[in-house]
Amino acid sequence: MSIDASQIIDLTIPLRDGMDAFPGEPTARFTRFTSIDDGGIEMWDAHLFSQLGTHVDAPSHFLEGGASVESLPLAHGIGAAIVVDIDSAAPIDAAALAPHESRIRAARRVVLRTGWDRHLGTAEYWSGSPELTSDAAEALVAWGTVFVGFDVPTPSHSDLHLVHRILLSAGILIAECLIGTAALADEFTLVCLPLPLVGLDGSPARVIALQGESA
């Protein structure tokens, strides 16, 4: 398979030293370990929080005894996917998803595009984002969904635990803080790869979309 650079849409927030993080959570810290000048080799010590930037949640994030991130099935994050456009001014409830049921059932991987990623870099980004309701989460489970991507920091603020538990207990791979979703076609090939951080509740991930005839 030949992939042209123009077919790759990167949906990942770049990880930077001191980058903006969810209020109260750690940021990234990069410290130079050796340099070309002092040792002939450049290397860095990178400290990353499990929920930093564009990331994947594992069941253990909210479920006692749940699987940790290295155990997640990679196939859930690789394959045919669709975009569902959502009105960012309203809750993402089952009624909002119902017109897309047949597409979601067929693809099983869906990115919910609200356009909220346009607020990245502002205080507004972290609060007031569109929320997935518990009945919408239950609908996604019933329709056989294996991956849900969000362009918001969390699927829900007001029902944080319940919504996560519904999705994670069904084995759905959750990716949060996607960016650049405006460039996505209605259908694309998803590649979402979290780091296999043994025993952890989640991991920063590189998430891309492949679009075009060769994707």
C-alpha positions as CSV (number, residue, x, y, z in Angstrom):
1,M,0.0,0.0,0.0
2,S,1.4,3.4,-1.0
3,I,0.5,6.3,1.2
4,D,1.0,9.9,0.1
5,A,1.7,12.5,2.8
6,S,-1.4,14.5,1.6
7,Q,-3.6,11.5,2.6
8,I,-2.5,11.6,6.3
9,I,-4.5,13.7,8.6
10,D,-2.9,14.0,12.0
11,L,-5.4,14.2,14.8
12,T,-2.9,14.4,17.6
13,I,-1.9,17.3,19.9
14,P,1.9,17.8,19.8
15,L,3.5,17.0,23.1
16,R,5.6,19.9,24.4
17,D,7.5,20.7,27.6
18,G,5.1,22.6,29.9
19,M,2.1,22.2,27.6
20,D,-1.4,23.1,28.6
21,A,-3.0,20.3,30.6
22,F,-6.4,19.6,32.2
23,P,-6.6,21.9,35.2
24,G,-5.0,20.2,38.2
25,E,-3.2,17.5,36.2
26,P,0.5,17.3,35.4
27,T,2.0,18.6,32.2
28,A,4.9,17.2,30.2
29,R,8.5,17.8,31.4
30,F,11.4,17.3,29.0
31,T,14.9,17.5,30.5
32,R,18.1,17.2,28.4
33,F,20.0,14.1,29.4
34,T,23.0,14.4,27.1
35,S,23.8,16.7,24.2
36,I,25.9,16.6,21.0
37,D,28.3,19.1,22.6
38,D,28.9,17.3,25.9
39,G,28.7,13.6,24.9
40,G,28.3,13.4,21.1
41,I,24.7,12.1,21.5
42,E,21.5,14.0,22.1
43,M,19.0,12.3,24.4
44,W,16.1,13.6,26.6
45,D,14.3,12.5,29.7
46,A,10.6,12.8,29.0
47,H,8.0,12.8,31.8
48,L,4.4,12.2,30.5
49,F,1.1,12.0,32.3
50,S,-1.1,9.1,31.3
51,Q,-4.0,11.4,30.4
52,L,-2.0,14.1,28.7
53,G,-2.9,15.5,25.3
54,T,-4.5,13.3,22.7
55,H,-4.9,10.0,24.7
56,V,-6.6,6.7,25.1
57,D,-8.5,5.6,28.2
58,A,-8.2,2.0,29.4
59,P,-10.9,0.3,31.5
60,S,-8.8,0.6,34.6
61,H,-9.2,4.4,34.4
62,F,-12.7,4.0,35.9
63,L,-13.3,0.3,36.6
64,E,-11.7,-1.5,39.5
65,G,-9.7,-4.5,38.2
66,G,-10.2,-3.3,34.6
67,A,-7.7,-3.9,31.9
68,S,-4.7,-1.5,31.6
69,V,-3.6,0.2,28.5
70,E,-1.1,-2.4,27.2
71,S,-3.9,-5.0,27.1
72,L,-6.2,-3.0,24.8
73,P,-7.0,-4.7,21.5
74,L,-5.2,-2.7,18.8
75,A,-7.7,-3.8,16.2
76,H,-10.3,-1.6,17.8
77,G,-8.3,1.5,16.9
78,I,-7.3,0.4,13.4
79,G,-9.7,0.2,10.4
80,A,-12.6,1.8,8.7
81,A,-14.2,4.7,10.6
82,I,-16.8,7.5,10.1
83,V,-17.4,11.0,11.2
84,V,-20.6,12.0,12.9
85,D,-21.2,15.8,13.0
86,I,-22.7,17.0,16.3
87,D,-24.2,20.4,17.2
88,S,-21.8,21.7,19.8
89,A,-24.5,23.7,21.5
90,A,-26.6,20.7,22.5
91,P,-25.9,17.5,24.5
92,I,-24.8,14.5,22.5
93,D,-27.8,12.3,23.4
94,A,-29.2,9.1,21.8
95,A,-31.6,11.2,19.7
96,A,-28.7,13.1,18.2
97,L,-26.9,9.8,17.2
98,A,-30.0,8.0,16.0
99,P,-30.0,9.3,12.4
100,H,-26.5,7.8,12.1
101,E,-27.2,4.4,13.6
102,S,-26.8,2.4,10.4
103,R,-23.5,4.1,9.6
104,I,-22.2,3.5,13.1
105,R,-23.2,-0.1,13.1
106,A,-21.5,-0.7,9.8
107,A,-18.2,1.1,10.6
108,R,-18.1,0.4,14.4
109,R,-15.5,3.2,14.8
110,V,-16.7,6.7,15.0
111,V,-15.4,10.2,15.6
112,L,-17.9,12.6,17.1
113,R,-17.0,16.0,15.5
114,T,-18.3,19.0,17.5
115,G,-15.6,21.5,16.4
116,W,-14.6,22.1,20.0
117,D,-10.9,21.6,19.2
118,R,-11.0,25.1,17.8
119,H,-10.8,26.3,21.5
120,L,-7.6,24.4,22.2
121,G,-5.1,26.8,23.8
122,T,-7.8,28.7,25.7
123,A,-9.3,28.3,29.1
124,E,-12.6,27.7,27.5
125,Y,-11.4,24.4,26.0
126,W,-11.4,22.7,29.4
127,S,-14.9,23.5,30.5
128,G,-18.3,23.7,28.9
129,S,-17.6,21.3,26.1
130,P,-20.4,19.2,24.5
131,E,-21.2,16.2,26.6
132,L,-22.2,12.6,25.7
133,T,-25.2,11.5,27.7
134,S,-25.5,8.1,29.3
135,D,-28.3,7.1,26.9
136,A,-26.0,7.9,24.0
137,A,-23.3,5.8,25.5
138,E,-25.7,2.9,25.9
139,A,-26.8,3.3,22.3
140,L,-23.1,3.2,21.1
141,V,-22.7,0.0,23.1
142,A,-25.9,-1.5,21.6
143,W,-24.8,-0.7,18.1
144,G,-21.5,-2.7,18.4
145,T,-19.2,0.3,18.6
146,V,-15.5,-0.6,19.3
147,F,-14.0,2.9,19.1
148,V,-15.2,6.4,19.9
149,G,-13.1,9.5,19.3
150,F,-13.8,12.9,20.8
151,D,-12.6,16.3,19.9
152,V,-13.3,17.4,23.5
153,P,-11.3,16.9,26.7
154,T,-13.7,14.4,28.2
155,P,-16.9,12.6,27.0
156,S,-18.8,14.1,29.9
157,H,-18.3,16.5,32.8
158,S,-21.6,16.1,34.6
159,D,-21.8,12.3,34.2
160,L,-18.1,11.7,34.1
161,H,-18.0,8.4,35.9
162,L,-21.2,6.9,34.5
163,V,-20.5,7.6,30.8
164,H,-16.9,6.3,31.0
165,R,-18.0,3.2,32.8
166,I,-20.7,2.4,30.2
167,L,-18.2,2.7,27.3
168,L,-15.2,1.1,29.0
169,S,-17.1,-1.8,30.5
170,A,-18.2,-2.7,26.9
171,G,-14.6,-2.7,25.7
172,I,-15.0,0.4,23.7
173,L,-11.7,2.2,23.0
174,I,-12.0,5.9,23.9
175,A,-9.7,8.5,22.4
176,E,-10.0,12.1,23.8
177,C,-8.6,15.5,22.7
178,L,-8.5,14.8,19.0
179,I,-7.7,17.9,16.9
180,G,-7.9,18.8,13.2
181,T,-11.2,16.9,12.8
182,A,-12.5,19.6,10.3
183,A,-10.2,18.0,7.7
184,L,-11.8,14.5,8.0
185,A,-13.9,13.1,5.2
186,D,-17.1,11.3,6.1
187,E,-15.3,8.0,5.9
188,F,-11.6,7.3,6.5
189,T,-9.1,4.7,7.8
190,L,-8.3,5.2,11.4
191,V,-5.0,4.4,13.1
192,C,-4.9,5.0,16.9
193,L,-1.9,3.6,18.7
194,P,-1.5,4.2,22.5
195,L,1.8,3.4,24.1
196,P,1.9,0.0,25.9
197,L,2.5,1.5,29.3
198,V,2.2,-1.7,31.5
199,G,-0.4,-1.3,34.3
200,L,-1.5,2.2,33.5
201,D,-5.0,3.7,33.1
202,G,-4.3,5.3,29.7
203,S,-1.7,6.6,27.4
204,P,-0.9,9.5,25.1
205,A,-1.6,8.2,21.6
206,R,-0.7,9.0,18.0
207,V,-4.0,9.2,16.1
208,I,-4.2,9.6,12.4
209,A,-6.7,9.3,9.6
210,L,-5.8,8.0,6.1
211,Q,-7.9,9.4,3.3
212,G,-8.0,8.8,-0.4
213,E,-8.0,5.9,-2.8
214,S,-5.0,4.1,-1.3
215,A,-6.0,4.5,2.3
